[in-house]
């Protein structure tokens, strides 16, 4: 192999599952190894084998600790990866609480799933990884500092730049020596780029004069014209005042790492300056509580780090310590705020809180982060009147709100400015980590700005040879596994979502049928339609 080969195994025209494989003449790197979120069809990728041999990966470069970037590292280790995982030290510390939490959640969810499968006489499933896999993974971390070059392969070195997205987040610069060429090829993987006015972090940084740039595009079609610290806090105050009911609640599904800490810091400011009276705030997330301790430990790396430390010890903040504490939240009287994981409502304690409150007009649910297609959070934002949680249908009467000024991602103009600052880009720009509308918007802007350079939007498992004269698509090769999903199956609602909606519609139709005779007619017609389909599809 003369030139590097870059293959996109995740976050390809979708927002989660970041994973990029870089093959060089002297070895192979992974940049991130994240868990896929979204529809069940996409999440099933987490359980399927990697589309590469884990034993052939020599090292991992981790951009940051969020699960959609780090969450499959223990699976990689279980599959035979034995090399170092390079990450900023704060990211390594956060992974030490996030990855065990991920294993714990998997164990609980698989236990519940297997109970249901046993009732249907189906085979049991096993978690993607367990606590022992996590322990081995954490032992392979190697802490790094911003700006210092790290030798990662013979003839290849890397360094981290502050991405301004969360504690320990980084863009990864890689220099690869090409056989027969004097100068190295320079690549930059953006990771997740933080926005301006990020509460706890400075603006993102990065090098310039690169051959290839691989950039996220999560909010590529968004322009937050009025974003600032003051505007964000004022809007939060308005949302809280609008949510206040004598026996109501404001539920905030929140990513346990970074988003929860930002919300706590802003709530403290609103209470301290008298904008709002002190309101009981419950942090219903063991992971968020442990992550907050790590933020406190690294407060010198954070803008307003001392202010966050003060807020963490405020009397209005209550942290649930165990499951029983969490259950008792269902009986809290008077208006209160609950911050609970997960941020996309896909797992964790927020689903219990939603089950308790979604049917109530006294409740408000405020999304404070990106909601991927197919997740419960996105379904609620899109206006669903009924949802299913833990197999039970629930009417949605709560107010559903969104406040994306807490997003950890740069908007379209900020991404364009970040890309411009990396120039001159000599060969190509790859766009990743975005759903099609956002990615297409950013691609149109960058095609005009970078012309005649190509702006590429790879699909899942697509690979390119990176030459000094530009990228070349890999030719078909029977030894390379085919893409695991069709491009039109990524970042879309799937048949699982359709079935869930069908169950809800059926339940509503039967409930509203009026009498037993009409219900019997409806059931007979449904059964006849199913039998007709089975007769016409005997295989």
C-alpha positions in Angstrom: 0.0 0.0 0.0 1.4 3.4 -1.1 -1.3 5.8 -0.1 -3.5 5.8 3.0 -7.1 4.4 2.8 -9.8 6.1 4.8 -13.1 4.2 5.4 -16.2 5.6 7.1 -17.7 3.0 9.5 -20.0 5.4 11.3 -21.5 8.9 11.4 -21.8 8.6 7.6 -24.9 10.7 6.7 -26.0 10.1 10.3 -25.1 11.7 13.6 -24.1 8.8 15.8 -21.6 5.9 15.8 -18.5 7.9 14.8 -15.8 5.5 13.6 -13.2 6.1 10.9 -10.5 3.6 9.9 -7.2 4.9 8.5 -5.0 2.3 6.9 -1.4 3.3 6.2 1.7 1.5 4.8 2.9 0.8 8.4 -0.4 0.1 10.3 -4.0 0.9 10.9 -5.7 3.5 13.2 -9.2 4.0 14.3 -10.4 7.6 14.9 -13.3 7.0 17.4 -15.3 3.8 18.0 -18.7 5.0 18.9 -22.1 3.4 19.7 -24.9 3.9 17.2 -28.2 5.5 18.3 -31.4 6.0 16.5 -33.8 3.5 15.0 -33.6 -0.2 16.1 -32.4 -1.1 12.6 -29.4 1.2 13.1 -28.8 0.2 16.8 -28.6 -3.4 15.7 -25.2 -2.5 14.2 -23.9 -2.3 17.7 -24.5 -6.0 18.1 -23.1 -7.1 14.7 -19.4 -7.9 14.1 -17.2 -5.0 13.1 -16.7 -4.7 9.4 -12.9 -5.1 10.0 -10.6 -7.3 12.0 -10.2 -5.7 15.4 -6.8 -7.5 15.9 -5.4 -5.6 12.9 -6.1 -2.2 14.5 -2.8 -0.8 16.0 -4.1 2.2 17.9 -7.2 4.3 18.5 -7.4 8.1 18.6 -10.4 9.2 20.6 -11.8 12.7 20.0 -13.9 12.8 23.2 -15.8 10.7 25.7 -19.4 10.9 24.5 -20.8 7.4 23.9 -21.5 8.0 20.2 -17.7 8.4 19.9 -16.4 6.0 22.6 -19.2 3.6 23.4 -17.9 0.6 21.3 -14.3 0.7 22.6 -15.0 -2.2 25.0 -16.5 -4.2 22.1 -13.3 -3.5 20.1 -11.2 -4.8 23.0 -13.5 -7.9 23.4 -12.9 -8.6 19.7 -9.1 -8.6 20.1 -7.9 -5.1 19.9 -4.8 -4.8 22.2 -3.3 -1.5 21.3 -3.2 1.9 23.0 -6.2 4.3 23.1 -4.9 7.9 22.9 -7.1 10.6 24.4 -6.9 13.9 26.3 -6.5 13.0 30.0 -9.9 14.5 30.9 -11.6 12.3 28.2 -9.9 9.3 29.7 -11.2 10.2 33.1 -14.7 10.7 31.8 -14.6 7.3 30.0 -13.7 5.8 33.4 -17.3 6.5 34.5 -19.2 6.6 31.2 -18.1 3.2 29.9 -18.9 1.3 33.1 -22.3 3.0 33.1 -22.9 1.9 29.5 -22.1 -1.7 30.5 -24.5 -1.4 33.4 -27.3 0.0 31.3 -26.8 -2.8 28.7 -27.0 -5.4 31.4 -30.3 -4.0 32.7 -31.8 -3.6 29.2 -30.8 -7.0 28.0 -32.2 -8.6 31.2 -35.6 -6.9 30.5 -35.4 -7.8 26.8 -34.7 -11.5 27.6 -37.7 -11.7 29.9 -39.9 -10.6 26.9 -38.1 -12.9 24.5 -38.6 -15.8 26.9 -42.4 -15.2 26.9 -42.2 -15.5 23.1 -40.0 -18.6 23.2 -37.1 -16.7 21.5 -33.4 -17.1 22.0 -31.8 -14.8 24.6 -29.3 -12.1 23.7 -26.2 -11.1 25.4 -24.9 -7.6 26.1 -22.4 -6.0 23.6 -19.8 -6.0 26.4 -19.6 -6.3 30.2 -17.7 -4.8 33.1 -14.6 -6.9 32.5 -14.3 -5.7 28.9 -14.6 -2.2 30.2 -11.8 -2.7 32.8 -9.5 -4.1 30.1 -10.4 -1.1 27.9 -9.6 1.5 30.5 -6.2 -0.1 31.1 -5.4 0.6 27.4 -6.0 4.4 27.7 -3.0 6.6 27.3 -3.6 10.2 28.5 -2.4 13.0 26.2 -2.2 16.8 26.4 -3.3 19.3 23.8 -0.6 20.3 21.3 1.9 17.5 21.9 2.9 15.2 19.0 2.4 11.5 19.7 4.0 8.7 17.6 1.1 6.4 16.8 2.6 4.2 14.0 6.0 4.1 12.3 6.1 7.2 10.2 2.8 8.5 11.6 2.2 11.0 14.4 -0.8 12.7 15.8 -1.7 15.6 18.1 -4.9 16.9 19.7 -6.4 20.4 19.4 -9.1 21.7 21.7 -12.5 21.3 19.9 -14.5 23.4 22.4 -17.2 20.8 22.5 -17.0 19.3 26.0 -14.4 18.6 28.7 -11.5 16.9 27.0 -12.9 17.2 23.5 -10.4 17.4 20.6 -9.8 17.6 16.9 -7.2 15.1 15.8 -4.4 16.1 13.4 -2.5 13.2 11.8 0.7 13.4 9.7 1.4 10.3 7.6 4.8 9.8 5.8 4.2 8.5 2.2 6.8 6.2 0.8 8.7 8.0 -1.9 7.5 11.4 -0.8 9.4 14.0 1.2 6.6 15.8 2.9 4.0 14.1 5.1 0.3 14.0 4.2 -1.7 16.1 6.7 -5.2 15.1 7.8 -7.5 16.7 10.4 -10.6 15.0 12.0 -12.8 17.6 13.5 -14.5 15.5 16.2 -17.4 17.5 17.4 -16.8 21.3 17.1 -18.2 23.5 19.9 -20.2 26.6 19.3 -19.5 30.2 20.2 -20.6 31.2 23.7 -20.1 27.7 25.0 -20.6 28.0 28.7 -17.6 26.0 30.0 -15.2 26.0 27.1 -13.1 28.3 24.9 -13.5 28.6 21.1 -12.3 25.6 19.1 -8.7 25.6 17.7 -7.0 23.8 14.9 -4.1 23.9 12.4 -4.1 25.2 8.9 -2.7 24.1 5.6 -4.0 20.5 5.4 -4.4 18.0 2.7 -7.7 16.5 3.9 -10.2 17.7 6.4 -13.0 15.4 7.8 -15.6 17.7 9.4 -18.8 17.1 11.3 -22.0 18.7 10.0 -24.6 18.2 12.8 -26.1 21.7 12.6 -24.9 22.5 9.1 -28.3 23.9 8.2 -28.8 26.0 11.3 -27.9 29.7 12.1 -28.3 30.7 15.7 -28.3 34.4 15.1 -28.8 35.5 18.7 -26.7 33.0 20.6 -24.9 34.3 23.7 -24.6 33.5 27.4 -27.2 36.1 28.3 -29.7 35.1 25.6 -29.3 31.4 26.6 -30.0 32.0 30.3 -32.9 34.4 29.5 -34.5 31.8 27.3 -34.0 29.1 30.0 -35.7 31.4 32.5 -38.6 32.0 30.2 -39.1 28.3 29.6 -39.0 27.6 33.4 -41.6 30.3 34.1 -43.9 29.0 31.3 -43.6 25.5 32.8 -44.4 26.4 36.4 -47.5 24.7 37.7 -48.4 24.2 41.4 -48.0 20.5 41.1 -46.1 20.3 37.9 -42.7 19.4 36.7 -40.1 20.5 34.1 -38.4 17.4 32.8 -35.1 18.0 31.0 -33.7 14.9 29.2 -30.0 15.6 29.3 -26.7 14.1 28.3 -25.1 13.2 31.6 -21.8 14.6 30.6 -21.4 18.3 29.9 -25.1 19.2 29.2 -26.2 18.4 32.8 -23.3 20.5 34.2 -24.1 23.4 31.9 -27.8 23.4 33.0 -26.8 23.3 36.7 -24.4 26.3 36.2 -27.1 28.4 34.4 -29.8 27.5 36.9 -27.5 28.7 39.7 -27.0 32.1 37.9 -30.8 32.5 37.5 -31.4 31.7 41.2 -28.4 33.8 42.4 -29.4 37.0 40.5 -33.0 36.7 41.5 -34.4 36.1 38.0 -36.1 33.0 39.4 -36.9 31.9 42.9 -34.9 28.9 44.1 -36.7 25.8 42.7 -35.9 22.2 43.8 -33.7 20.7 41.1 -33.2 16.9 41.0 -30.2 15.4 39.2 -31.6 11.9 38.5 -28.5 10.4 36.9 -25.8 8.5 38.8 -23.5 9.0 35.8 -24.1 12.8 35.7 -23.3 12.9 39.4 -20.0 11.1 38.9 -19.2 13.1 35.8 -19.8 16.3 37.8 -17.1 15.2 40.2 -14.7 14.9 37.3 -15.6 18.3 36.0 -14.9 19.7 39.5 -11.5 17.9 39.4 -10.6 19.5 36.1 -12.3 22.9 36.8 -9.0 24.7 35.9 -9.5 23.6 32.2 -13.0 25.1 32.2 -14.3 28.6 31.6 -16.4 29.4 34.7 -15.2 26.2 36.4 -15.3 27.7 39.9 -18.9 28.9 39.3 -19.9 25.3 38.4 -18.2 24.0 41.6 -20.3 26.4 43.7 -23.5 25.4 42.0 -22.8 21.7 42.6 -22.9 22.3 46.3 -26.0 24.6 46.3 -28.8 23.5 48.7 -31.5 23.5 45.9 -29.6 20.8 44.0 -30.6 17.2 45.0 -28.8 14.2 43.6 -30.6 10.8 43.6 -28.3 8.3 45.1 -29.9 5.0 44.1 -33.0 3.5 42.4 -35.2 4.0 45.5 -34.3 7.7 45.5 -35.2 7.9 41.9 -38.6 6.2 42.4 -39.4 8.6 45.1 -39.3 11.5 42.6 -42.8 10.3 41.4 -44.2 11.5 44.7 -42.5 14.9 44.9 -45.1 17.7 45.5 -44.9 21.2 44.2 -43.2 22.4 41.1 -39.7 21.0 40.5 -37.2 20.4 37.8 -35.7 17.0 37.0 -32.6 16.6 34.9 -32.2 13.0 33.8 -30.4 10.9 31.3 -30.5 9.9 28.5 -30.5 13.0 26.4 -32.4 11.4 23.5 -34.8 9.6 25.8 -33.6 6.2 24.6 -32.6 4.7 27.9 -32.1 5.4 31.6 -34.2 7.1 34.2 -35.7 9.7 31.9 -38.0 7.0 30.4 -39.4 6.3 33.9 -39.9 10.1 34.5 -41.6 10.4 31.0 -43.8 7.4 31.8 -44.9 9.1 35.0 -45.6 12.6 33.5 -46.2 12.6 29.7 -49.9 12.1 30.1 -50.2 15.2 32.4 -50.9 18.7 31.2 -49.0 19.9 34.3 -45.7 18.7 32.8 -43.3 20.2 30.4 -40.5 18.3 28.7 -37.7 20.4 27.3 -35.2 18.9 25.0 -31.8 20.5 25.5 -29.7 18.7 22.8 -29.8 17.0 19.4 -32.4 14.4 18.9 -31.4 11.8 16.3 -34.0 10.4 13.9 -35.8 7.4 15.3 -35.2 8.2 18.9 -38.1 8.8 21.4 -36.9 12.4 21.9 -37.2 13.1 18.2 -40.6 11.4 18.0 -41.9 13.6 20.8 -40.4 16.7 19.2 -42.1 15.8 15.9 -45.5 16.0 17.6 -46.5 12.5 18.5 -49.8 12.3 20.3 -49.1 8.8 21.6 -45.9 6.9 22.4 -44.9 3.5 23.8 -42.6 3.3 26.8 -41.7 -0.1 28.2 -44.3 -1.6 26.0 -47.1 0.6 27.3 -49.1 3.1 25.3 -49.1 6.7 26.7 -51.0 9.7 25.6 -48.9 12.8 25.3 -50.5 15.8 27.0 -47.4 17.4 28.3 -45.9 20.5 26.7 -42.9 19.5 24.5 -40.3 22.1 24.0 -36.8 22.4 22.5 -33.9 24.7 23.4 -30.9 24.0 21.2 -28.8 26.8 22.6 -27.4 24.2 24.9 -26.2 22.2 22.0 -22.5 21.3 22.1 -22.2 21.7 18.3 -21.3 24.7 16.2 -24.0 25.9 13.8 -23.7 26.3 10.0 -21.9 29.7 9.9 -19.5 28.6 12.8 -18.7 25.4 10.9 -18.0 27.3 7.8 -15.7 29.7 9.7 -13.9 26.7 11.3 -13.3 25.1 7.9 -12.1 28.4 6.4 -9.6 28.7 9.2 -8.1 25.3 8.3 -7.2 26.5 4.8 -5.7 26.2 2.5 -7.2 22.7 2.1 -5.3 21.1 -0.7 -7.2 17.9 -1.6 -10.7 17.5 -0.3 -13.2 18.1 2.5 -15.2 15.1 3.8 -18.5 15.9 5.7 -19.6 13.4 8.3 -21.7 13.3 11.5 -24.9 14.9 10.1 -28.3 14.0 8.8 -28.8 14.6 5.1 -30.6 18.1 5.2 -27.9 19.5 7.5 -25.1 17.9 5.5 -26.4 19.1 2.2 -26.7 22.7 3.4 -23.1 22.7 4.6 -22.0 20.9 1.4 -23.6 23.6 -0.8 -21.9 26.4 1.1 -18.5 24.7 1.1 -18.7 23.6 -2.6 -18.9 27.4 -3.4 -16.2 28.3 -0.9 -13.7 25.6 -1.8 -14.3 25.1 -5.6 -12.8 23.3 -7.4 -11.9 21.0 -4.5 -14.4 18.1 -3.9 -16.7 18.2 -1.0 -17.6 14.5 -0.3 -20.4 13.0 1.8 -19.4 9.3 2.3 -22.0 6.6 3.0 -21.7 3.9 5.6 -18.6 1.7 5.1 -17.5 3.7 2.0 -13.7 3.9 1.5 -11.3 6.2 -0.3 -7.7 6.1 -1.2 -6.1 9.4 -0.2 -3.5 10.4 -2.8 -1.5 13.6 -3.1 -3.6 14.4 -6.1 -7.0 13.9 -4.4 -9.3 11.2 -3.1 -10.2 8.1 -5.2 -13.2 5.9 -4.4 -12.1 2.3 -3.7 -13.0 -0.1 -6.5 -15.3 -3.1 -5.7 -13.3 -5.8 -4.0 -14.9 -9.1 -3.0 -12.5 -9.3 0.0 -14.0 -6.1 1.4 -17.3 -6.7 3.2 -20.3 -4.9 1.7 -21.9 -1.9 3.4 -23.9 -3.1 6.5 -26.9 -0.9 5.7 -28.2 0.7 2.6 -27.8 4.5 2.5 -31.6 4.9 2.6 -31.8 2.9 5.8 -29.6 5.3 7.7 -31.0 8.2 9.8 -34.6 7.1 9.0 -37.6 5.8 10.8 -37.7 2.0 10.3 -40.3 -0.7 10.5 -40.0 -0.9 14.3 -41.2 2.6 14.5 -44.0 1.8 12.1 -45.1 -1.2 14.1 -45.1 0.9 17.3 -47.3 3.5 15.6 -49.6 0.8 14.3 -50.0 -0.6 17.8 -50.9 2.8 19.2 -53.4 3.4 16.3 -54.9 0.0 16.8 -55.3 0.6 20.5 -57.0 3.9 19.9 -59.3 2.4 17.2 -60.4 -0.4 19.5 -60.9 1.9 22.5 -63.0 4.3 20.4 -65.0 1.6 18.6 -68.0 2.1 20.9 -69.1 -1.5 21.6 -67.9 -5.1 21.5 -69.6 -5.8 18.2 -67.7 -3.1 16.4 -64.4 -4.2 18.0 -65.0 -7.7 16.9 -65.6 -6.6 13.3 -62.3 -4.6 13.3 -60.4 -7.5 14.7 -61.9 -9.9 12.1 -60.9 -7.5 9.3 -57.4 -7.2 10.6 -57.0 -10.9 11.0 -58.3 -11.5 7.5 -55.9 -9.0 6.0 -53.0 -10.8 7.8 -54.1 -14.2 6.6 -54.4 -12.9 3.0 -50.9 -11.6 3.2 -49.5 -14.9 4.6 -51.3 -16.9 1.9 -49.7 -14.7 -0.8 -46.3 -14.9 0.8 -45.9 -18.6 1.8 -42.1 -18.3 2.2 
